[in-house]
């Protein structure tokens, strides 16, 4: 569906954006790709990797989602938008709360309004497991962003722009991943700090995240929150995968704003959550009318409503990564 279309990625010079551009160049024939971000150096490095080859134009826009005028200019002629721009570091957001709100909340509103005004066809916003029952400011801003994008389908009125959300967990080898930190400690022969040995997290690779998002442009009808079925891992097992089974660890205690287990679907959302083969979809409230139907289906799909007390947590997951699987994933993903 991307052939002959113009795709814009906010925060496009990050880990997700780099992989998304690779995917589009490899698998599609888009009319144009626009990378919109505020990282001048990141864009320079990205241009070295993905230059404009004259066949599929790639345009690099320096800009910030806080700047609505710049967004409006960049959105001219755009068909699809992936909104990946965000402040993502929990401690940074806690220390700079106003800045996090300006980027993650006001920036989301700017993307929505510019998409509607520029008649963008579809927008998918990237969310986080921390947006579900948030206990830190980052999670709270992403929950607010999710609500804005779901509600935007009503806000858009007679306009044809459709908005949906994709929510997933920790991304392996993304910027800010704990893996390089653990690897550096092992290289220096220092023990690995573990906040709590019970801690678990959802785990997904960057290519898997990009593939899931791209697939949902076909499925979305507007207002859904899509959640992939992905494995969990124990943080202790990740440390063992990097340092070895007998490498020294020490417990430093849970940091402010941190959970033992992350949740992607809460019990409160279970009444409007449907399960498919490899993902869940949280439907907007106005779609829940007794005998639910979900129009974003293919003929071969099987769909079920989850139980009312269902919760999708990294601690109660049915899919787990072993130490050896984690070790192989770390090697394969750098």
Phi and psi in degrees as GROMACS dihedral restraints (atoms count N, CA, C in turn):
[ dihedral_restraints ]
;  ai    aj    ak    al  type     phi  dphi    fc
    3     4     5     6     1   -89.7    20    10
    4     5     6     7     1    -9.3    20    10
    6     7     8     9     1   -62.5    20    10
    7     8     9    10     1   129.4    20    10
    9    10    11    12     1    74.0    20    10
   10    11    12    13     1    10.1    20    10
   12    13    14    15     1  -111.5    20    10
   13    14    15    16     1   160.6    20    10
   15    16    17    18     1  -103.8    20    10
   16    17    18    19     1   125.0    20    10
   18    19    20    21     1  -117.1    20    10
   19    20    21    22     1   130.6    20    10
   21    22    23    24     1  -116.1    20    10
   22    23    24    25     1   137.1    20    10
   24    25    26    27     1  -118.7    20    10
   25    26    27    28     1   115.4    20    10
   27    28    29    30     1   -77.5    20    10
   28    29    30    31     1   147.1    20    10
   30    31    32    33     1    61.5    20    10
   31    32    33    34     1    30.8    20    10
   33    34    35    36     1   -73.5    20    10
   34    35    36    37     1    -9.0    20    10
   36    37    38    39     1   -96.6    20    10
   37    38    39    40     1     8.6    20    10
   39    40    41    42     1   -84.3    20    10
   40    41    42    43     1  -171.3    20    10
   42    43    44    45     1   -61.3    20    10
   43    44    45    46     1   -45.1    20    10
   45    46    47    48     1   -64.4    20    10
   46    47    48    49     1   -45.1    20    10
   48    49    50    51     1   -60.7    20    10
   49    50    51    52     1   -41.9    20    10
   51    52    53    54     1   -60.4    20    10
   52    53    54    55     1   -44.5    20    10
   54    55    56    57     1   -70.3    20    10
   55    56    57    58     1   -34.8    20    10
   57    58    59    60     1   -66.7    20    10
   58    59    60    61     1   -40.6    20    10
   60    61    62    63     1   -63.7    20    10
   61    62    63    64     1   -42.7    20    10
   63    64    65    66     1   -58.4    20    10
   64    65    66    67     1   -45.3    20    10
   66    67    68    69     1   -60.5    20    10
   67    68    69    70     1   -47.3    20    10
   69    70    71    72     1   -65.4    20    10
   70    71    72    73     1   -39.5    20    10
   72    73    74    75     1   -70.5    20    10
   73    74    75    76     1   -31.5    20    10
   75    76    77    78     1   -83.5    20    10
   76    77    78    79     1   -37.9    20    10
   78    79    80    81     1  -111.2    20    10
   79    80    81    82     1   -10.8    20    10
   81    82    83    84     1  -133.6    20    10
   82    83    84    85     1   172.8    20    10
   84    85    86    87     1  -128.1    20    10
   85    86    87    88     1    67.2    20    10
   87    88    89    90     1   -69.2    20    10
   88    89    90    91     1   157.1    20    10
   90    91    92    93     1   -69.6    20    10
   91    92    93    94     1   -40.5    20    10
   93    94    95    96     1  -161.4    20    10
   94    95    96    97     1   148.3    20    10
   96    97    98    99     1  -119.0    20    10
   97    98    99   100     1   131.0    20    10
   99   100   101   102     1  -117.1    20    10
  100   101   102   103     1   121.9    20    10
  102   103   104   105     1  -100.6    20    10
  103   104   105   106     1   114.2    20    10
  105   106   107   108     1  -114.0    20    10
  106   107   108   109     1   116.2    20    10
  108   109   110   111     1  -161.6    20    10
  109   110   111   112     1   168.8    20    10
  111   112   113   114     1   -99.8    20    10
  112   113   114   115     1     1.7    20    10
  114   115   116   117     1   -89.8    20    10
  115   116   117   118     1    95.1    20    10
  117   118   119   120     1   -59.6    20    10
  118   119   120   121     1   -47.4    20    10
  120   121   122   123     1   -67.6    20    10
  121   122   123   124     1   -40.4    20    10
  123   124   125   126     1   -62.1    20    10
  124   125   126   127     1   -39.8    20    10
  126   127   128   129     1   -66.9    20    10
  127   128   129   130     1   -38.3    20    10
  129   130   131   132     1   -59.9    20    10
  130   131   132   133     1   -47.0    20    10
  132   133   134   135     1   -65.1    20    10
  133   134   135   136     1   -35.0    20    10
  135   136   137   138     1   -68.7    20    10
  136   137   138   139     1   -37.4    20    10
  138   139   140   141     1   -65.9    20    10
  139   140   141   142     1   -31.4    20    10
  141   142   143   144     1   -64.9    20    10
  142   143   144   145     1   -36.6    20    10
  144   145   146   147     1   -82.3    20    10
  145   146   147   148     1   -42.7    20    10
  147   148   149   150     1  -124.0    20    10
  148   149   150   151     1    75.9    20    10
  150   151   152   153     1   -73.5    20    10
  151   152   153   154     1   159.3    20    10
  153   154   155   156     1   -73.4    20    10
  154   155   156   157     1   106.6    20    10
  156   157   158   159     1   -90.7    20    10
  157   158   159   160     1     3.6    20    10
  159   160   161   162     1    85.1    20    10
  160   161   162   163     1   -15.3    20    10
  162   163   164   165     1   -90.2    20    10
  163   164   165   166     1   -55.1    20    10
  165   166   167   168     1  -116.9    20    10
  166   167   168   169     1   103.8    20    10
  168   169   170   171     1   -60.5    20    10
  169   170   171   172     1   133.3    20    10
  171   172   173   174     1  -118.6    20    10
  172   173   174   175     1   119.5    20    10
  174   175   176   177     1  -107.2    20    10
  175   176   177   178     1   133.7    20    10
  177   178   179   180     1  -109.9    20    10
  178   179   180   181     1   111.0    20    10
  180   181   182   183     1  -103.8    20    10
  181   182   183   184     1   119.2    20    10
  183   184   185   186     1   -77.4    20    10
  184   185   186   187     1   125.3    20    10
  186   187   188   189     1  -176.9    20    10
  187   188   189   190     1   165.2    20    10
  189   190   191   192     1  -124.8    20    10
  190   191   192   193     1   137.9    20    10
  192   193   194   195     1   -64.1    20    10
  193   194   195   196     1   -14.2    20    10
  195   196   197   198     1   -70.1    20    10
  196   197   198   199     1   -23.6    20    10
  198   199   200   201     1   -94.9    20    10
  199   200   201   202     1    96.3    20    10
  201   202   203   204     1   -64.9    20    10
  202   203   204   205     1   -36.9    20    10
  204   205   206   207     1   -62.9    20    10
  205   206   207   208     1   -40.9    20    10
  207   208   209   210     1   -68.4    20    10
  208   209   210   211     1   -40.0    20    10
  210   211   212   213     1   -60.6    20    10
  211   212   213   214     1   -45.0    20    10
  213   214   215   216     1   -59.5    20    10
  214   215   216   217     1   -40.6    20    10
  216   217   218   219     1   -65.3    20    10
  217   218   219   220     1   -44.2    20    10
  219   220   221   222     1   -67.8    20    10
  220   221   222   223     1   -27.9    20    10
  222   223   224   225     1   -80.6    20    10
  223   224   225   226     1     0.5    20    10
  225   226   227   228     1   -62.2    20    10
  226   227   228   229     1   123.8    20    10
  228   229   230   231     1    74.6    20    10
  229   230   231   232     1    12.2    20    10
  231   232   233   234     1   -85.0    20    10
  232   233   234   235     1   137.1    20    10
  234   235   236   237     1   -95.3    20    10
  235   236   237   238     1   -44.2    20    10
  237   238   239   240     1  -131.9    20    10
  238   239   240   241     1   142.1    20    10
  240   241   242   243     1  -126.2    20    10
  241   242   243   244     1   133.8    20    10
  243   244   245   246     1  -110.2    20    10
  244   245   246   247     1   117.1    20    10
  246   247   248   249     1   -95.6    20    10
  247   248   249   250     1    98.5    20    10
  249   250   251   252     1  -109.3    20    10
  250   251   252   253     1    -9.0    20    10
  252   253   254   255     1   -68.1    20    10
  253   254   255   256     1   131.7    20    10
  255   256   257   258     1  -171.8    20    10
  256   257   258   259     1   154.9    20    10
  258   259   260   261     1   -83.9    20    10
  259   260   261   262     1   122.1    20    10
  261   262   263   264     1  -115.6    20    10
  262   263   264   265     1   -17.9    20    10
  264   265   266   267     1   -78.6    20    10
  265   266   267   268     1   121.1    20    10
  267   268   269   270     1   -57.3    20    10
  268   269   270   271     1   -51.4    20    10
  270   271   272   273     1   -61.9    20    10
  271   272   273   274     1   -37.4    20    10
  273   274   275   276     1   -63.9    20    10
  274   275   276   277     1   -42.2    20    10
  276   277   278   279     1   -66.6    20    10
  277   278   279   280     1   -38.1    20    10
  279   280   281   282     1   -63.8    20    10
  280   281   282   283     1   -38.0    20    10
  282   283   284   285     1   -82.3    20    10
  283   284   285   286     1   -24.2    20    10
  285   286   287   288     1  -126.4    20    10
  286   287   288   289     1    61.4    20    10
  288   289   290   291     1   -61.9    20    10
  289   290   291   292     1   -40.1    20    10
  291   292   293   294     1   -64.4    20    10
  292   293   294   295     1   -38.1    20    10
  294   295   296   297     1   -67.3    20    10
  295   296   297   298     1   -39.1    20    10
  297   298   299   300     1   -63.3    20    10
  298   299   300   301     1   -40.6    20    10
  300   301   302   303     1   -66.3    20    10
  301   302   303   304     1   -41.3    20    10
  303   304   305   306     1   -63.2    20    10
  304   305   306   307     1   -38.6    20    10
  306   307   308   309     1   -80.8    20    10
  307   308   309   310     1   -51.8    20    10
  309   310   311   312     1   -81.4    20    10
  310   311   312   313     1   -26.1    20    10
  312   313   314   315     1  -106.6    20    10
  313   314   315   316     1   -59.8    20    10
  315   316   317   318     1   -63.9    20    10
  316   317   318   319     1   -38.0    20    10
  318   319   320   321     1   -61.1    20    10
  319   320   321   322     1   -39.9    20    10
  321   322   323   324     1   -63.1    20    10
  322   323   324   325     1   -43.3    20    10
  324   325   326   327     1   -61.9    20    10
  325   326   327   328     1   -40.3    20    10
  327   328   329   330     1   -61.9    20    10
  328   329   330   331     1   -42.3    20    10
  330   331   332   333     1   -61.3    20    10
  331   332   333   334     1   -44.1    20    10
  333   334   335   336     1   -61.7    20    10
  334   335   336   337     1   -49.3    20    10
  336   337   338   339     1   -67.5    20    10
  337   338   339   340     1   -39.4    20    10
  339   340   341   342     1   -68.7    20    10
  340   341   342   343     1   -37.2    20    10
  342   343   344   345     1   -62.3    20    10
  343   344   345   346     1   -42.3    20    10
  345   346   347   348     1   -66.1    20    10
  346   347   348   349     1   -47.8    20    10
  348   349   350   351     1   -64.6    20    10
  349   350   351   352     1   -33.0    20    10
  351   352   353   354     1   -92.1    20    10
  352   353   354   355     1     3.3    20    10
  354   355   356   357     1    59.6    20    10
  355   356   357   358     1    40.6    20    10
  357   358   359   360     1   -63.6    20    10
  358   359   360   361     1   141.5    20    10
  360   361   362   363     1   -74.7    20    10
  361   362   363   364     1   -51.1    20    10
  363   364   365   366     1  -142.1    20    10
  364   365   366   367     1   143.8    20    10
  366   367   368   369     1  -131.1    20    10
  367   368   369   370     1   131.3    20    10
  369   370   371   372     1  -118.0    20    10
  370   371   372   373     1   126.1    20    10
  372   373   374   375     1  -100.3    20    10
  373   374   375   376     1   136.7    20    10
  375   376   377   378     1   -85.9    20    10
  376   377   378   379     1   131.1    20    10
  378   379   380   381     1  -115.2    20    10
  379   380   381   382     1  -163.9    20    10
  381   382   383   384     1  -147.8    20    10
  382   383   384   385     1   152.7    20    10
  384   385   386   387     1   -60.3    20    10
  385   386   387   388     1   -24.4    20    10
  387   388   389   390     1   -70.5    20    10
  388   389   390   391     1   -10.9    20    10
  390   391   392   393     1   -78.0    20    10
  391   392   393   394     1   -13.9    20    10
  393   394   395   396     1   -92.0    20    10
  394   395   396   397     1   119.6    20    10
  396   397   398   399     1    48.7    20    10
  397   398   399   400     1    59.5    20    10
  399   400   401   402     1   -67.4    20    10
  400   401   402   403     1   145.4    20    10
  402   403   404   405     1  -123.6    20    10
  403   404   405   406     1     2.6    20    10
  405   406   407   408     1  -130.6    20    10
  406   407   408   409     1   167.5    20    10
  408   409   410   411     1   -66.5    20    10
  409   410   411   412     1   -38.5    20    10
  411   412   413   414     1   -56.0    20    10
  412   413   414   415     1   -49.9    20    10
  414   415   416   417     1   -61.0    20    10
  415   416   417   418     1   -39.4    20    10
  417   418   419   420     1   -65.2    20    10
  418   419   420   421     1   -40.1    20    10
  420   421   422   423     1   -68.9    20    10
  421   422   423   424     1   -35.3    20    10
  423   424   425   426     1   -72.5    20    10
  424   425   426   427     1   -34.0    20    10
  426   427   428   429     1   -62.4    20    10
  427   428   429   430     1   -43.9    20    10
  429   430   431   432     1   -61.9    20    10
  430   431   432   433     1   -42.6    20    10
  432   433   434   435     1   -59.8    20    10
  433   434   435   436     1   -46.1    20    10
  435   436   437   438     1   -56.6    20    10
  436   437   438   439     1   -45.4    20    10
  438   439   440   441     1   -61.9    20    10
  439   440   441   442     1   -40.2    20    10
  441   442   443   444     1   -62.5    20    10
  442   443   444   445     1   -44.4    20    10
  444   445   446   447     1   -70.1    20    10
  445   446   447   448     1   -36.3    20    10
  447   448   449   450     1   -66.5    20    10
  448   449   450   451     1   -45.8    20    10
  450   451   452   453     1   -69.5    20    10
  451   452   453   454     1   -21.2    20    10
  453   454   455   456     1   -60.7    20    10
  454   455   456   457     1   -24.2    20    10
  456   457   458   459     1   -67.1    20    10
  457   458   459   460     1   -27.0    20    10
  459   460   461   462     1   -87.1    20    10
  460   461   462   463     1   -39.3    20    10
  462   463   464   465     1   -60.7    20    10
  463   464   465   466     1   -31.7    20    10
  465   466   467   468     1   -70.2    20    10
  466   467   468   469     1   -13.9    20    10
  468   469   470   471     1    59.8    20    10
  469   470   471   472     1  -124.6    20    10
  471   472   473   474     1   -80.4    20    10
  472   473   474   475     1    -5.5    20    10
  474   475   476   477     1   -69.5    20    10
  475   476   477   478     1   156.3    20    10
  477   478   479   480     1   -93.7    20    10
  478   479   480   481     1    -0.6    20    10
  480   481   482   483     1   -65.9    20    10
  481   482   483   484     1   131.8    20    10
  483   484   485   486     1  -113.9    20    10
  484   485   486   487     1   140.6    20    10
  486   487   488   489     1  -125.6    20    10
  487   488   489   490     1   134.9    20    10
  489   490   491   492     1  -141.7    20    10
  490   491   492   493     1   171.9    20    10
  492   493   494   495     1  -128.3    20    10
  493   494   495   496     1   141.5    20    10
  495   496   497   498     1  -115.3    20    10
  496   497   498   499     1   126.2    20    10
  498   499   500   501     1  -117.5    20    10
  499   500   501   502     1   124.6    20    10
  501   502   503   504     1  -143.5    20    10
  502   503   504   505     1   178.2    20    10
  504   505   506   507     1   -95.5    20    10
  505   506   507   508     1  -153.8    20    10
  507   508   509   510     1   -59.1    20    10
  508   509   510   511     1   137.5    20    10
  510   511   512   513     1  -104.5    20    10
  511   512   513   514     1   119.9    20    10
  513   514   515   516     1   -63.5    20    10
  514   515   516   517     1   133.4    20    10
  516   517   518   519     1    68.8    20    10
  517   518   519   520     1    12.2    20    10
  519   520   521   522     1   -77.2    20    10
  520   521   522   523     1   164.4    20    10
  522   523   524   525     1   -63.7    20    10
  523   524   525   526     1   132.0    20    10
  525   526   527   528     1    95.2    20    10
  526   527   528   529     1    -4.5    20    10
  528   529   530   531     1   -63.4    20    10
  529   530   531   532     1   147.7    20    10
  531   532   533   534     1   -74.8    20    10
  532   533   534   535     1   -15.3    20    10
  534   535   536   537     1   -59.2    20    10
  535   536   537   538     1   -51.6    20    10
  537   538   539   540     1   -58.9    20    10
  538   539   540   541     1   -34.6    20    10
  540   541   542   543     1   -64.7    20    10
  541   542   543   544     1   -47.5    20    10
  543   544   545   546     1   -61.5    20    10
  544   545   546   547     1   -42.1    20    10
  546   547   548   549     1   -63.0    20    10
  547   548   549   550     1   -39.1    20    10
  549   550   551   552     1   -66.6    20    10
  550   551   552   553     1   -39.3    20    10
  552   553   554   555     1   -62.8    20    10
  553   554   555   556     1   -42.2    20    10
  555   556   557   558     1   -63.8    20    10
  556   557   558   559     1   -41.9    20    10
  558   559   560   561     1   -60.0    20    10
  559   560   561   562     1   -36.0    20    10
  561   562   563   564     1   -87.7    20    10
  562   563   564   565     1    -2.8    20    10
  564   565   566   567     1    73.6    20    10
  565   566   567   568     1    23.0    20    10
  567   568   569   570     1   -97.9    20    10
  568   569   570   571     1   148.5    20    10
  570   571   572   573     1   -65.1    20    10
  571   572   573   574     1   151.4    20    10
  573   574   575   576     1   -90.4    20    10
  574   575   576   577     1   126.2    20    10
  576   577   578   579     1   -80.7    20    10
  577   578   579   580     1   133.7    20    10
  579   580   581   582     1  -119.1    20    10
  580   581   582   583     1   126.6    20    10
  582   583   584   585     1   -67.9    20    10
  583   584   585   586     1   -39.8    20    10
  585   586   587   588     1  -158.4    20    10
  586   587   588   589     1   129.9    20    10
  588   589   590   591     1   -68.1    20    10
  589   590   591   592     1   -14.9    20    10
  591   592   593   594     1   -84.3    20    10
  592   593   594   595     1    -8.7    20    10
  594   595   596   597     1   -65.8    20    10
  595   596   597   598     1   136.1    20    10
  597   598   599   600     1  -128.2    20    10
  598   599   600   601     1   158.3    20    10
  600   601   602   603     1  -146.4    20    10
  601   602   603   604     1   149.0    20    10
  603   604   605   606     1   -70.0    20    10
  604   605   606   607     1   150.0    20    10
  606   607   608   609     1  -138.3    20    10
  607   608   609   610     1   130.7    20    10
  609   610   611   612     1  -146.0    20    10
  610   611   612   613     1   145.6    20    10
  612   613   614   615     1   -86.2    20    10
  613   614   615   616     1   160.8    20    10
  615   616   617   618     1   -61.8    20    10
  616   617   618   619     1   -46.3    20    10
  618   619   620   621     1   -59.4    20    10
  619   620   621   622     1   -37.9    20    10
  621   622   623   624     1   -64.2    20    10
  622   623   624   625     1   -41.4    20    10
  624   625   626   627     1   -63.5    20    10
  625   626   627   628     1   -44.5    20    10
  627   628   629   630     1   -63.6    20    10
  628   629   630   631     1   -45.2    20    10
  630   631   632   633     1   -59.3    20    10
  631   632   633   634     1   -42.8    20    10
  633   634   635   636     1   -62.6    20    10
  634   635   636   637     1   -44.8    20    10
  636   637   638   639     1   -63.4    20    10
  637   638   639   640     1   -46.6    20    10
  639   640   641   642     1   -61.1    20    10
  640   641   642   643     1   -39.9    20    10
  642   643   644   645     1   -62.4    20    10
  643   644   645   646     1   -33.5    20    10
  645   646   647   648     1   -75.2    20    10
  646   647   648   649     1   -15.9    20    10
  648   649   650   651     1   -62.7    20    10
  649   650   651   652     1   -32.8    20    10
  651   652   653   654     1   -71.6    20    10
  652   653   654   655     1   -38.1    20    10
  654   655   656   657     1   -84.3    20    10
  655   656   657   658     1   -31.0    20    10
  657   658   659   660     1   -64.8    20    10
  658   659   660   661     1   142.6    20    10
  660   661   662   663     1  -114.6    20    10
  661   662   663   664     1   -14.5    20    10
  663   664   665   666     1   115.2    20    10
  664   665   666   667     1   119.4    20    10
  666   667   668   669     1   102.2    20    10
  667   668   669   670     1    -7.5    20    10
  669   670   671   672     1   -79.1    20    10
  670   671   672   673     1   152.2    20    10
  672   673   674   675     1  -113.3    20    10
  673   674   675   676     1   112.7    20    10
  675   676   677   678     1   -92.2    20    10
  676   677   678   679     1   133.3    20    10
  678   679   680   681     1  -128.1    20    10
  679   680   681   682     1   115.9    20    10
  681   682   683   684     1   -74.7    20    10
  682   683   684   685     1   151.0    20    10
  684   685   686   687     1   -84.2    20    10
  685   686   687   688     1   108.1    20    10
  687   688   689   690     1  -129.5    20    10
  688   689   690   691     1   158.2    20    10
  690   691   692   693     1   -76.1    20    10
  691   692   693   694     1   162.1    20    10
  693   694   695   696     1  -104.0    20    10
  694   695   696   697     1   161.9    20    10
  696   697   698   699     1  -142.7    20    10
  697   698   699   700     1   154.1    20    10
  699   700   701   702     1   -90.4    20    10
  700   701   702   703     1   135.7    20    10
  702   703   704   705     1   -61.7    20    10
  703   704   705   706     1   -31.3    20    10
  705   706   707   708     1   -64.2    20    10
  706   707   708   709     1   -40.7    20    10
  708   709   710   711     1   -66.1    20    10
  709   710   711   712     1   -35.7    20    10
  711   712   713   714     1   -63.6    20    10
  712   713   714   715     1   -43.1    20    10
  714   715   716   717     1   -61.6    20    10
  715   716   717   718     1   -40.1    20    10
  717   718   719   720     1   -68.8    20    10
  718   719   720   721     1   -34.8    20    10
  720   721   722   723     1   -64.8    20    10
  721   722   723   724     1   -31.5    20    10
  723   724   725   726     1   -89.6    20    10
  724   725   726   727     1   -42.8    20    10
  726   727   728   729     1   -97.8    20    10
  727   728   729   730     1   -18.8    20    10
  729   730   731   732     1   109.6    20    10
  730   731   732   733     1   158.9    20    10
  732   733   734   735     1   -62.3    20    10
  733   734   735   736     1   -28.8    20    10
  735   736   737   738     1  -108.6    20    10
  736   737   738   739     1    13.1    20    10
  738   739   740   741     1   -68.0    20    10
  739   740   741   742     1   140.8    20    10
  741   742   743   744     1   -67.8    20    10
  742   743   744   745     1   132.0    20    10
  744   745   746   747     1  -122.7    20    10
  745   746   747   748     1   156.7    20    10
  747   748   749   750     1  -142.9    20    10
  748   749   750   751     1   148.0    20    10
  750   751   752   753     1   -92.2    20    10
  751   752   753   754     1   123.3    20    10
  753   754   755   756     1  -104.4    20    10
  754   755   756   757     1   -10.4    20    10
  756   757   758   759     1    96.8    20    10
  757   758   759   760     1   149.2    20    10
  759   760   761   762     1   -67.6    20    10
  760   761   762   763     1   134.7    20    10
  762   763   764   765     1   -81.6    20    10
  763   764   765   766     1   162.1    20    10
  765   766   767   768     1   -58.6    20    10
  766   767   768   769     1   133.3    20    10
  768   769   770   771     1    80.9    20    10
  769   770   771   772     1    12.6    20    10
  771   772   773   774     1  -109.0    20    10
  772   773   774   775     1   145.2    20    10
  774   775   776   777     1  -109.3    20    10
  775   776   777   778     1   157.0    20    10
  777   778   779   780     1   -69.1    20    10
  778   779   780   781     1   -46.8    20    10
  780   781   782   783     1  -127.0    20    10
  781   782   783   784     1   141.5    20    10
  783   784   785   786     1   -91.4    20    10
  784   785   786   787     1   152.0    20    10
  786   787   788   789     1  -123.0    20    10
  787   788   789   790     1   135.2    20    10
  789   790   791   792     1  -106.7    20    10
  790   791   792   793     1   -25.0    20    10
  792   793   794   795     1  -134.2    20    10
  793   794   795   796     1   121.5    20    10
  795   796   797   798     1   -87.6    20    10
  796   797   798   799     1   164.4    20    10
  798   799   800   801     1   -61.0    20    10
  799   800   801   802     1   -32.1    20    10
  801   802   803   804     1   -66.1    20    10
  802   803   804   805     1   -27.5    20    10
  804   805   806   807     1   -92.1    20    10
  805   806   807   808     1    -4.1    20    10
  807   808   809   810     1   -63.5    20    10
  808   809   810   811     1   -31.7    20    10
  810   811   812   813     1   -66.9    20    10
  811   812   813   814     1   -17.0    20    10
  813   814   815   816     1  -122.4    20    10
  814   815   816   817     1    24.8    20    10
  816   817   818   819     1  -108.8    20    10
  817   818   819   820     1   131.1    20    10
  819   820   821   822     1  -112.5    20    10
  820   821   822   823     1   146.0    20    10
  822   823   824   825     1  -111.6    20    10
  823   824   825   826     1   131.3    20    10
  825   826   827   828     1  -116.6    20    10
  826   827   828   829     1  -173.6    20    10
  828   829   830   831     1   -57.7    20    10
  829   830   831   832     1   -49.6    20    10
  831   832   833   834     1  -124.9    20    10
  832   833   834   835     1    15.2    20    10
  834   835   836   837     1  -162.0    20    10
  835   836   837   838     1   166.2    20    10
  837   838   839   840     1  -110.6    20    10
  838   839   840   841     1   157.1    20    10
  840   841   842   843     1  -134.5    20    10
  841   842   843   844     1   123.6    20    10
  843   844   845   846     1   -91.1    20    10
  844   845   846   847     1   115.4    20    10
  846   847   848   849     1   -84.7    20    10
  847   848   849   850     1   149.8    20    10
  849   850   851   852     1   -65.8    20    10
  850   851   852   853     1   153.1    20    10
  852   853   854   855     1   -54.9    20    10
  853   854   855   856     1   -38.4    20    10
  855   856   857   858     1   -69.6    20    10
  856   857   858   859     1   -11.1    20    10
  858   859   860   861     1   -85.8    20    10
  859   860   861   862     1   -14.5    20    10
  861   862   863   864     1   -86.3    20    10
  862   863   864   865     1   102.6    20    10
  864   865   866   867     1  -137.8    20    10
  865   866   867   868     1    64.3    20    10
  867   868   869   870     1    74.7    20    10
  868   869   870   871     1  -100.3    20    10
  870   871   872   873     1   -83.9    20    10
  871   872   873   874     1    90.5    20    10
  873   874   875   876     1   -70.0    20    10
  874   875   876   877     1   142.9    20    10
  876   877   878   879     1  -129.1    20    10
  877   878   879   880     1   145.2    20    10
  879   880   881   882     1  -120.4    20    10
  880   881   882   883     1   118.4    20    10
  882   883   884   885     1   -80.4    20    10
  883   884   885   886     1   -10.7    20    10
  885   886   887   888     1   -87.0    20    10
  886   887   888   889     1    50.5    20    10
  888   889   890   891     1  -117.2    20    10
  889   890   891   892     1   156.9    20    10
  891   892   893   894     1  -104.0    20    10
  892   893   894   895     1   159.6    20    10
  894   895   896   897     1   -56.8    20    10
  895   896   897   898     1   -32.2    20    10
  897   898   899   900     1   -85.3    20    10
  898   899   900   901     1    -1.9    20    10
  900   901   902   903     1   -71.3    20    10
  901   902   903   904     1   144.5    20    10
  903   904   905   906     1  -115.3    20    10
  904   905   906   907     1   133.4    20    10
  906   907   908   909     1  -133.6    20    10
  907   908   909   910     1   139.6    20    10
  909   910   911   912     1  -135.3    20    10
  910   911   912   913     1   147.8    20    10
  912   913   914   915     1   -84.5    20    10
  913   914   915   916     1   133.8    20    10
  915   916   917   918     1   -75.7    20    10
  916   917   918   919     1   159.1    20    10
  918   919   920   921     1   -61.3    20    10
  919   920   921   922     1   156.6    20    10
  921   922   923   924     1   -64.4    20    10
  922   923   924   925     1   -24.1    20    10
  924   925   926   927     1  -101.6    20    10
  925   926   927   928     1    17.4    20    10
  927   928   929   930     1   -67.9    20    10
  928   929   930   931     1   139.7    20    10
  930   931   932   933     1  -141.8    20    10
  931   932   933   934     1   129.7    20    10
  933   934   935   936     1  -101.9    20    10
  934   935   936   937     1    99.1    20    10
  936   937   938   939     1  -120.6    20    10
  937   938   939   940     1   151.0    20    10
  939   940   941   942     1   -66.0    20    10
  940   941   942   943     1   -16.4    20    10
  942   943   944   945     1   -89.2    20    10
  943   944   945   946     1   -22.6    20    10
  945   946   947   948     1  -112.8    20    10
  946   947   948   949     1    17.4    20    10
  948   949   950   951     1   -63.6    20    10
  949   950   951   952     1   153.0    20    10
  951   952   953   954     1   -94.8    20    10
  952   953   954   955     1    -8.8    20    10
  954   955   956   957     1  -116.3    20    10
  955   956   957   958     1   122.8    20    10
  957   958   959   960     1  -129.3    20    10
  958   959   960   961     1   142.8    20    10
  960   961   962   963     1   -91.4    20    10
  961   962   963   964     1   133.4    20    10
  963   964   965   966     1   -82.0    20    10
  964   965   966   967     1   170.0    20    10
  966   967   968   969     1   -59.5    20    10
  967   968   969   970     1   -43.5    20    10
  969   970   971   972     1   -66.5    20    10
  970   971   972   973     1   -40.3    20    10
  972   973   974   975     1   -63.5    20    10
  973   974   975   976     1   -41.0    20    10
  975   976   977   978     1   -63.3    20    10
  976   977   978   979     1   -40.3    20    10
  978   979   980   981     1   -61.3    20    10
  979   980   981   982     1   -42.9    20    10
  981   982   983   984     1   -68.2    20    10
  982   983   984   985     1   -37.6    20    10
  984   985   986   987     1   -65.8    20    10
  985   986   987   988     1   -40.5    20    10
  987   988   989   990     1   -62.4    20    10
  988   989   990   991     1   -42.4    20    10
  990   991   992   993     1   -64.3    20    10
  991   992   993   994     1   -43.8    20    10
  993   994   995   996     1   -72.2    20    10
  994   995   996   997     1   -27.8    20    10
  996   997   998   999     1  -107.8    20    10
  997   998   999  1000     1    16.9    20    10
